Structure formats: C-alpha cells, structure tokens
Amino acid sequence: MTMETTERVIEYARDRFKHEVKDLLDDPSWLSSMPEELIANYFNEARLLAADLGLDFDLLVDETGTDHQRGRLRRLENSAAIGPPDSADL
C-alpha cells in the first residue's frame, strides 16, 4: 500500500512539474519581471527538482516547447547570466 501511494505521489509530482514547464513556456512574463538572481535561482531549482523526479529540465523544455518558446526561455536564462549546461560552448 505504501509503495503504491509513493508511486502515485511521484507520478503526480512529475505531471505537475511538466504542467509548470508548459505554463512557463506559454508565458514566462511573471519570471522575466523578477531580479536576475531570482531568475537564476528559479532555473537552478527547477533543474534540481526535475532531477529529483527523474526528469531532465532542459530535455523537457526542448520536447514541450516550440522553437519560439525555447528561444524566448533561453534568452531569459542568458539575461540572468545562466543557461543550460554546456550552452557556453555554443
């Protein structure tokens, strides 16, 4: 019983996180109005949470968003002087 409950909770958390990423891609204006430090913190925490849930934040963004949405989100990350791992190599 406990294992089933744990699995359901984790699956629910994954679904909610995916929904949050979709919402962020649809309209990141609430995040873009924050100070750069908070933007950086948001993305760092999102990556950590995704990893805790067995997901890859950047892959999820790439799979979920359109070219326009992904570009807009990457520009927002760059404006906060952060980016996905290895983006400095581009």
Buried (B, 14 or more C-beta within 10 A) or exposed (E): EEEEEEEEEEEEBBEEBBEEBBEBBEEBEEBBEBEEEEBBBBBEEBBEBBEEBEBBBBEBBEEBBEEEBBEBBBEBBEEBEBBBEEEEEE
